[in-house]
Structures are given as C-alpha cells and as structure tokens.
Amino acid sequence: MDSDLYLEISDAAHGSPTWVQHLAELWTEAGLLLYGVLFLVAWWRRRRGETGAFAVAVLAPLATAVAYVCSELLKSVVDEERPCRAVVGATAPLVDCPPHGDWSFPSNHATIAGAATVALALTWRGILWLTAPMALLMAFSRVFVGVHYPHDTVAGLVLGALVAVAFVHLTARPAARVAEAMRGSAAGPVRWFAGAGRT
C-alpha cells in the first residue's frame, strides 16, 4: 500500500505545474537552512533570558545532530532501497535518485525536521506555528520529489521528535549549570556567547 501511495504522489508531482515542482525541489533542501537560522534566532533571544531556557536553546541544534546520527545508524540496520529505484513503474524522481547504499528508511530530512521542531519548541513554544508546518512540508517534499516512501518520512518525524525530547531531558540540567558558569566567566567572548541573563 505504501508503494501505491508513493506512486500516486509521484504521479501527482509530475502532473503539477513546473513552479510547484521547482518549489518542492528548493524546499526539500532550503528548509534545513531555515531551521539553522531559527536555531540562531532562538539562541539570540535567550541570551538575556533565564539560564535554563538559554541552555535548551543551545541544546536544540545538538539534539538535532544526535537525531541525525540515530537516523543514519537506523538506516545502516534496515537497508531499505529507495523507492525511485525499487518501485516498479515509478516515474523518474524530480531530483537525482540517491546512489545504492544511501538507504531510504528513515528519512534524514524528516528526522532533522522533527527533531528541530521539537527542540525549538522546548525553548520557544510560540515558534510551533511556523516550525510544525515546516516539518510536515519537509517530510511530504521528500516523497513528492520521489526519493522516499511515505513511511520513511513519518518514521523520521517521530524518531527526530523522540530523540530531541530525550536528549534535552537528559542534558538540560547539566547544560544549565554550564551556562551559568559561562555567564560568570572572566572571558569576554564566553560571556558574550552566554549573554547576561535576566537582571
């Protein structure tokens, strides 16, 4: 059934207007850059805030990186071939089909999006109105451009979210202690990075 859904989405992608195809091709990569910008904004916003919230803002990109590593490890265990190569009758993907050995399950892009969305929300809840749709669009775009099954992206979103929650939960307290020490450091660059906190 997942292959049938993949074919339906792939066929719809090829039948869509050219600008939609180009937008999907752009978003499937550029969306990751936007998460990077949001990490920087979250860090900057929390530099003058409570130490715990600042620590979580700093942990957000680290949690996302850990989720990506977990995704790569899972890929090496599952070894699922990409649908653009495995599904009989599939149309050519809108982007280059990754080479054999670059496995399909789970989607790294969806994992990163899920982790970044949750990690950012833990320090900046109001950003969910932007990041949640971003994550869903990122996941869908990977199927739309033809390089993932739908279950790859759903699994990626869930994996990323779970890893982000677990990582932040396990590291938030020690990270807050480190942040407090950085804010009292005699080194100017360290204090600048950590910010002044609430006065």
C-alpha positions in Angstrom: 0.0 0.0 0.0 2.9 2.4 0.8 4.2 1.8 -2.7 0.8 2.6 -4.2 0.7 5.9 -2.2 4.2 6.7 -3.3 3.2 6.2 -6.9 0.1 8.4 -6.5 2.2 11.2 -5.0 4.9 10.8 -7.6 2.4 10.9 -10.5 0.8 14.0 -8.9 4.2 15.6 -8.6 4.9 15.1 -12.3 1.4 16.4 -13.2 1.8 19.5 -11.1 2.8 22.9 -12.5 6.5 23.4 -13.1 6.7 26.1 -10.4 5.3 23.7 -7.8 8.0 21.2 -8.8 10.7 23.7 -8.5 9.4 24.9 -5.2 9.4 21.4 -3.8 12.9 20.8 -5.1 14.0 24.0 -3.4 12.2 23.4 -0.1 13.5 19.9 0.3 17.0 21.4 0.9 16.4 25.0 1.8 14.1 24.1 4.6 17.1 22.7 6.5 18.8 26.1 6.2 15.8 27.9 7.6 16.0 25.6 10.7 19.6 26.7 11.1 18.5 30.3 11.0 15.9 29.6 13.7 18.5 28.0 15.9 20.5 31.2 15.8 17.4 33.4 16.5 16.4 31.1 19.5 19.9 31.4 20.9 20.0 35.2 20.5 16.5 35.6 22.1 17.5 33.5 25.1 20.9 35.2 25.7 19.2 37.7 28.1 16.7 35.2 29.4 16.5 32.6 32.1 19.6 30.3 32.2 17.6 27.0 31.7 15.8 28.4 28.6 19.1 29.6 27.2 20.7 26.1 27.8 17.8 24.4 25.9 18.3 26.9 23.0 21.9 25.9 22.8 21.0 22.2 23.1 18.4 22.4 20.2 20.9 22.1 17.3 22.9 19.5 19.3 19.7 17.4 19.8 19.0 17.7 16.1 22.5 16.5 15.3 22.1 13.5 17.6 18.8 12.6 16.0 20.5 12.7 12.6 23.2 10.3 13.8 20.4 8.0 15.1 18.7 8.1 11.8 22.0 7.2 10.0 22.5 4.3 12.4 19.0 3.0 11.8 19.5 3.3 8.0 22.5 1.1 8.2 20.4 -1.6 10.0 17.3 -1.5 7.9 18.9 -1.2 4.4 15.7 -0.2 2.6 16.2 0.6 -1.1 15.0 3.9 -2.3 11.6 3.8 -4.0 12.9 5.7 -7.0 14.9 2.5 -7.6 12.8 -0.2 -6.1 9.2 0.6 -7.1 8.2 -0.9 -10.5 6.6 1.6 -12.8 7.7 4.7 -10.8 8.3 7.8 -12.8 11.7 9.4 -12.6 12.1 11.5 -9.4 12.2 15.3 -9.6 15.7 15.2 -8.1 18.6 12.7 -8.6 17.8 9.3 -7.0 20.4 8.8 -4.3 23.0 6.1 -5.1 22.7 2.5 -3.9 23.8 2.3 -0.3 22.2 5.6 0.6 19.2 3.8 2.2 15.7 5.1 2.4 14.4 4.3 5.9 14.1 6.6 7.8 14.3 9.9 6.1 17.2 12.0 7.4 15.5 15.2 6.3 12.3 14.3 8.1 14.3 13.3 11.2 16.1 16.6 11.3 12.8 18.5 10.8 11.1 16.6 13.6 14.0 17.0 16.0 14.5 20.7 15.2 10.8 21.4 15.5 10.5 19.8 18.9 13.8 21.1 20.3 13.0 24.6 19.3 9.5 24.3 20.8 11.1 23.3 24.2 12.7 26.7 24.4 10.4 28.8 22.2 6.9 27.4 22.2 5.4 30.2 20.1 7.5 29.2 17.1 5.5 26.0 16.6 3.0 27.9 14.3 5.9 28.1 11.9 8.1 25.0 12.5 5.3 22.4 12.7 4.1 23.2 9.1 7.7 23.4 8.0 8.3 19.9 9.3 5.3 18.4 7.6 6.1 20.1 4.4 9.7 18.9 4.6 8.5 15.3 5.1 6.0 15.5 2.3 8.5 17.1 -0.1 10.8 14.1 0.2 8.0 11.8 -1.1 6.9 14.5 -3.6 10.3 14.7 -5.2 10.4 10.9 -5.4 13.2 9.8 -3.0 11.3 8.4 -0.1 8.3 6.3 0.8 5.7 7.9 3.0 6.5 5.6 5.9 10.2 6.8 5.7 9.2 10.4 6.4 6.6 9.5 9.1 9.2 7.4 10.9 11.7 10.2 10.5 9.5 12.8 12.1 8.7 10.5 15.0 12.3 9.5 15.5 13.5 13.0 15.4 10.9 14.2 17.9 11.6 11.4 20.4 15.4 11.8 20.3 15.1 15.5 20.7 12.8 15.2 23.8 15.1 12.5 25.3 18.3 14.4 24.6 17.1 17.7 26.1 15.5 15.9 29.1 18.8 14.2 29.9 21.1 17.1 29.3 19.1 20.3 30.2 20.2 20.4 33.9 24.0 20.0 33.3 23.8 22.3 30.4 22.1 25.0 32.6 24.9 24.6 35.1 27.5 25.1 32.3 25.6 28.1 31.0 25.5 29.7 34.5 29.3 29.2 34.7 29.8 30.7 31.3 27.7 33.8 32.3 30.1 34.3 35.2 33.2 33.7 33.2 36.1 36.2 33.1 36.5 35.6 29.4 34.7 38.2 27.4 33.8 36.0 24.3 32.4 33.3 26.6 30.2 35.9 28.5 29.1 37.3 25.1 28.0 33.9 23.8 26.1 33.1 27.0 24.6 36.5 27.4 23.9 38.4 30.6 20.7 36.6 31.6 17.9 38.4 33.5 18.9 41.3 35.6 
